[in-house]
Amino acid sequence: MEADYRDGERLGVTGTPAFFINGRFISGAQPFEAFKAIIDDELGN
């Protein structure tokens, strides 16, 4: 658990929820559209 905590700190996570989509960081509660935009971008849509 300590290693996970340190990894999160190193990657800029300061709270929950925190998400990574293909290495792209999303912090905090976000609407569906925020996730969709990143996923579509990653898929090249």
N, C-alpha and C positions, 0 to 999 in steps of 0.2 A: 504494500500500500504506500509506503514511503517513497518508493521508486516511482510509482505512478504519480504521486503528488509532485515530486521534483520534475518529472517529465512535463506535467501540465504547466508548472511555473515557467519552465524553460520555453515552452511554446506560447506563452502569453495568456494562459487561462487564469482568470482571476475569480471565477465563480461558476455556478451552475445555473442553467444548463450551458454546456459548451459542446460544439460539434465541429468535426472536421470532415469535409467532403473533398476527397482527392487532395488532401493537404491544405485546403482552403478553410480558414477558421471562421466560424459563426459563433458569436457570443450572445448569450441571453435568449429569452423566449422571442422567437421570430414568427411572423406569419408564414403560411404555406408558400406564398409567392416568393419570399426570400430564398427558400430552399429550392424551389422550382427554377428560379433564375440561375442559380449557381449550377444546378444539375444540368439544365439545358445548355448552359455555356460549356460545361465540361464534355457534354456529348456532342457539341458542335452544332446544336440546333439553333 
